[in-house]
Amino acid sequence: MKNVMNSKVVLSVLSLVLIVAMALTFSACGNDSNTNTGDAKVEKSFVFKVIDLDGSEKSFDIKTDAKTVGEALVNEKLISGEQGDYGLMVDTVNGIKYDFTADGAYWAFYVNGEYAMSGVDTTEIDETAIYSFVATKA
């Protein structure tokens, strides 16, 4: 009878240890910081160039978790402007401001050396692309 009692105690303790070990294992799996849940922000990088009216060029390597080029450049304080009916109307790039009505110059947005077909604030980041703002005189 004593052996049966000892066996039940040993089995109960082993069962309890197994339950605790499984609980710890499963709770650790849920807290894995390397798990990509879809909500995690992924850092991207791209090249951004600024070309002024005098032809001087400055290049920036941008690293961001933003979704669009515009959001990344605003976060880096490299562009600013007014929100309009068609999105962000950029008037200042790298601290240089142009007012089309006053001086006939403006900032044009380019992707891979081609005039962009979308606004900077709607252009999703492609890490292989080179984005630039080129000062343009009308």
Beta strands, then each sheet from edge to edge (+ up, - down):
strand 1: 44-51
strand 2: 57-64
strand 3: 79-84
strand 4: 87-93
strand 5: 96-97
strand 6: 105-111
strand 7: 114-115
strand 8: 130-137
sheet 1: 2+ 1- 8- 6+ 7-
sheet 2: 3+ 4- 5+
end
